[in-house]
Amino acid sequence: MEVREKNKMPTIQRQTLRTVLVTLAFIGGLVAVLSPPEAQARHVDRSRLNVMQLNIAGWSINKANLAVADRLVDSVADRAPGLPLAVSVNEVCFQQWERLYNRLQVLGYTGHFGPSIFHDPKKDPACEGKAFGNAIFWLGGHAEAKTFWIPDSHQIHGAATEEKRNMVCGRPYFPERTWYCSVHLVNGEDTHSREVRRQQADDIRAIANVLNTEHRAIIMGDFNMSKDEPAMQQWFNGFWLDADNDRDGRPTWRSTKNKTITRKLDYIMVRADRFSFGHDAFIIEVAGSTDHWLVQGYPVFK
């Protein structure tokens, strides 16, 4: 009978085991590198799906300050383990985008930024001379990202418009075949602004309907109009649903000049043939951070 020292094994067995472990470690690392991102994405409980929308007023109120970005990330992190599948952010200075991207990446998000304005650092102090626009962040891996530009003919001042309105979208590997998009339409209540906003809303809806032909799309953003504006009614007449079930829409914006004035401006929109909403949106005023309120919607896949 062979006698072995306690807690030891023959040299050849130790070498064999070491070879196996090294091989397994190599294979494990190789699998981690080569396996598709959907295999690495965190498990998503479909009964707890939610998405989030916020206009952070990155320059108009926060003057490129990074604190508003940090507060948004903290708000997202507080929702763990039910992290939002996607976070739409409007009016973002580029340095705020960088802060959001770096911090949200730690939570498993990827993202896409679409500049609406390219500032001249020598002439324009806005955003400290850096770009300004919309951002979308999402879980589930980076399958694809796009920026859809509204044509110059539908910008507020045509080709001369400084802030070129757009919609930024990202698509994960999981949930499969789903686009998350962020949009910010032109503001203003004069006749010209309302007409341009109608054109922009129609443009975005047309793109969203195309995205829904082969995929699903969740369109989030500051639409700068209430539910009763004809351009917004066209969305509801076109089989789109808002996360806020209230007939007139609960407020998502408070005037900085007159605190008693509030309006519904922000939406989370889905096609009725692709989604329903599990329950009504959660809307909360982000006091001291921005003039817009945070909107959280709960889409259910069909």
C-alpha positions in Angstrom: 0.0 0.0 0.0 1.4 3.4 -1.0 2.0 5.8 1.8 1.6 9.6 1.1 2.4 12.5 3.2 -0.6 14.2 4.6 -2.0 16.9 2.4 0.4 16.1 -0.4 0.1 14.2 -3.7 2.6 12.7 -6.1 4.6 15.1 -8.1 3.2 13.9 -11.4 -0.4 14.4 -10.1 0.5 17.9 -8.8 1.9 18.8 -12.2 -1.1 17.3 -14.0 -3.5 19.2 -11.8 -1.5 22.4 -12.3 -1.7 21.9 -16.1 -5.5 21.3 -15.9 -6.0 24.4 -13.7 -3.9 26.6 -16.0 -5.8 25.2 -19.0 -9.1 25.9 -17.4 -8.1 29.4 -16.4 -7.0 30.1 -20.0 -10.2 28.6 -21.4 -12.3 30.6 -18.9 -10.5 33.8 -19.9 -10.9 33.0 -23.5 -14.6 32.3 -23.1 -15.0 35.6 -21.2 -13.4 37.4 -24.2 -15.1 35.5 -27.0 -18.5 34.9 -25.5 -21.2 37.3 -26.8 -22.1 40.2 -24.5 -25.6 38.8 -23.9 -24.0 35.9 -22.1 -22.2 38.3 -19.9 -25.1 40.7 -19.3 -26.7 40.8 -15.9 -29.9 38.7 -15.5 -32.9 40.9 -16.1 -36.2 40.1 -14.3 -38.8 41.0 -16.9 -41.4 41.5 -14.2 -39.4 44.5 -12.9 -38.5 46.2 -16.1 -38.2 50.0 -15.9 -36.7 52.9 -17.8 -35.9 56.4 -16.7 -36.0 59.9 -18.3 -34.6 63.2 -17.1 -33.6 66.5 -18.6 -30.7 67.7 -16.4 -30.6 71.3 -17.7 -26.8 70.7 -18.0 -26.0 74.3 -19.0 -29.1 76.5 -18.5 -29.2 75.7 -14.8 -26.2 73.6 -13.9 -23.5 75.5 -16.0 -21.7 72.3 -16.9 -21.4 71.4 -13.2 -20.8 67.6 -12.6 -22.8 67.4 -9.4 -26.1 67.0 -11.3 -24.5 64.0 -13.1 -23.4 62.5 -9.8 -26.9 62.9 -8.4 -28.5 61.2 -11.3 -26.1 58.2 -11.1 -26.8 58.0 -7.3 -30.5 57.9 -8.1 -30.0 55.1 -10.7 -27.8 53.1 -8.2 -30.5 53.5 -5.5 -32.8 51.4 -7.6 -30.7 48.3 -7.4 -31.3 45.4 -7.9 -34.1 46.7 -10.1 -31.8 49.0 -12.1 -33.4 50.8 -15.1 -32.9 49.0 -18.4 -32.2 52.4 -19.9 -31.7 56.0 -18.9 -32.5 58.9 -21.2 -30.8 62.2 -20.5 -31.4 65.6 -22.2 -29.4 68.9 -22.2 -26.1 67.2 -21.4 -22.8 69.0 -21.6 -20.0 66.8 -22.9 -18.1 66.8 -19.6 -21.3 65.7 -17.8 -21.7 62.9 -20.4 -18.2 61.7 -19.6 -18.9 61.7 -15.9 -22.2 59.8 -16.4 -20.6 57.3 -18.8 -17.7 56.6 -16.5 -19.8 56.1 -13.4 -22.7 54.3 -15.0 -20.3 51.9 -16.6 -19.4 50.6 -13.1 -23.1 49.6 -12.8 -23.0 47.7 -16.1 -24.3 50.4 -18.5 -23.0 51.4 -21.9 -24.0 54.6 -23.6 -24.2 56.9 -26.6 -24.0 60.7 -26.9 -25.4 62.7 -29.7 -24.2 66.4 -29.8 -26.8 69.0 -30.8 -24.4 71.9 -30.5 -20.6 72.0 -31.2 -19.4 75.0 -29.2 -16.4 77.0 -30.2 -14.1 77.0 -27.1 -12.6 80.3 -28.2 -15.9 82.1 -28.6 -18.6 80.3 -26.7 -18.6 79.9 -22.9 -21.6 77.5 -23.0 -20.6 74.1 -21.7 -17.1 75.6 -21.3 -16.7 75.4 -25.0 -17.6 71.7 -25.2 -20.5 69.9 -27.1 -24.0 69.8 -25.8 -26.7 67.3 -26.6 -28.6 64.1 -25.6 -27.5 60.8 -24.1 -28.9 57.3 -23.8 -27.5 54.6 -21.4 -28.6 51.0 -21.3 -27.9 47.6 -19.8 -27.3 44.4 -21.8 -24.3 45.0 -23.9 -23.5 47.4 -26.8 -25.0 45.8 -30.0 -25.6 49.1 -31.9 -25.9 52.8 -31.5 -27.2 55.5 -33.8 -27.9 59.2 -34.0 -30.9 60.3 -36.1 -30.7 63.9 -37.3 -33.8 65.9 -37.9 -33.4 67.5 -41.4 -32.4 71.2 -41.6 -35.8 72.0 -43.2 -37.4 71.1 -39.9 -34.9 72.9 -37.6 -36.1 76.1 -36.0 -33.8 78.3 -38.1 -33.2 76.0 -41.0 -29.6 75.2 -41.8 -28.5 78.1 -39.7 -29.9 76.6 -36.5 -27.2 76.4 -33.8 -28.9 73.6 -31.8 -29.6 70.8 -34.4 -32.3 68.6 -32.8 -31.7 64.8 -33.0 -32.6 61.5 -31.5 -30.0 59.2 -30.1 -30.6 55.4 -29.8 -28.9 52.4 -28.4 -29.6 48.7 -28.8 -28.5 46.0 -26.4 -27.9 42.3 -27.0 -30.5 41.6 -24.3 -33.5 42.2 -24.2 -33.0 41.3 -27.8 -34.3 43.4 -30.7 -35.0 46.5 -28.5 -34.1 50.1 -29.1 -33.9 52.7 -26.4 -34.0 56.3 -27.7 -33.6 59.8 -26.2 -35.0 62.9 -27.9 -35.3 66.7 -27.2 -37.7 68.7 -29.4 -37.7 72.4 -30.0 -39.4 74.7 -27.4 -41.4 77.8 -27.8 -45.1 78.7 -28.0 -45.2 81.0 -31.0 -46.8 79.8 -34.2 -43.5 79.1 -35.9 -42.1 77.1 -33.0 -45.2 75.0 -32.7 -45.2 74.2 -36.4 -41.5 73.2 -36.3 -42.1 71.1 -33.2 -45.0 69.4 -35.1 -42.6 68.6 -38.0 -39.9 67.3 -35.6 -42.4 65.1 -33.7 -43.6 63.7 -37.0 -40.0 63.0 -38.1 -39.2 61.2 -34.8 -42.4 59.2 -34.9 -41.7 58.1 -38.5 -38.2 56.9 -37.4 -39.7 55.2 -34.3 -42.3 53.3 -36.4 -39.5 52.0 -38.7 -37.5 50.9 -35.7 -40.6 49.0 -34.5 -41.0 47.0 -37.7 -38.1 44.7 -36.9 -37.4 45.6 -33.3 -39.1 47.3 -30.4 -38.5 50.9 -29.5 -38.9 52.9 -26.4 -38.8 56.7 -27.1 -38.0 58.9 -24.1 -37.3 62.6 -23.8 -38.4 66.2 -23.4 -41.0 66.7 -26.1 -41.6 70.3 -25.0 -45.3 70.0 -25.4 -48.3 69.0 -23.3 -50.6 66.0 -24.1 -53.3 68.2 -25.6 -51.0 69.8 -28.3 -52.1 68.5 -31.7 -48.5 67.3 -32.5 -48.6 65.1 -29.4 -52.1 63.9 -30.1 -50.8 62.5 -33.4 -48.6 60.1 -31.3 -51.5 58.8 -29.3 -53.7 58.5 -32.5 -50.9 56.5 -34.0 -51.1 53.7 -31.4 -48.4 55.0 -29.1 -48.8 54.9 -25.3 -47.2 57.1 -22.6 -45.9 55.7 -19.3 -48.0 58.3 -17.5 -51.6 57.1 -17.7 -53.1 60.4 -16.5 -55.4 61.8 -19.1 -53.9 65.3 -19.0 -50.4 64.2 -17.9 -48.9 64.9 -14.6 -46.4 67.8 -14.4 -42.7 67.0 -15.3 -41.5 70.6 -15.4 -41.6 73.7 -13.2 -40.9 77.2 -14.4 -37.8 78.8 -12.8 -39.4 82.2 -13.2 -42.8 81.4 -11.7 -42.7 78.4 -9.4 -46.5 78.0 -9.5 -46.4 77.1 -13.3 -45.9 73.4 -14.0 -46.4 71.5 -17.3 -46.2 68.0 -18.7 -43.3 68.0 -21.1 -41.4 64.7 -20.7 -42.6 61.3 -22.0 -41.8 57.6 -22.2 -43.5 56.4 -25.3 -44.1 52.8 -26.6 -46.1 51.3 -29.4 -49.3 49.6 -28.1 -48.6 46.5 -30.3 -45.2 46.0 -28.8 -45.6 47.0 -25.1 -48.0 47.8 -22.4 -47.2 49.4 -19.0 -47.2 47.3 -15.9 -48.4 50.2 -13.8 -48.4 54.0 -13.8 -45.2 56.0 -14.1 -43.3 57.2 -11.1 -42.7 60.9 -11.3 -40.7 62.9 -8.8 -39.4 66.5 -8.7 -35.7 66.7 -8.5 -35.5 69.8 -6.3 -32.5 72.1 -6.8 -31.0 70.0 -9.6 -33.0 70.8 -12.7 -36.4 72.4 -13.7 -37.5 69.0 -15.1 -38.8 66.0 -13.0 -37.5 62.5 -13.1 -39.9 60.1 -14.9 -39.7 56.3 -14.4 -41.8 54.0 -16.6 -42.5 50.3 -16.4 -42.9 48.8 -19.9 -44.1 45.2 -20.3 -43.0 43.3 -23.4 -45.6 41.8 -25.7 
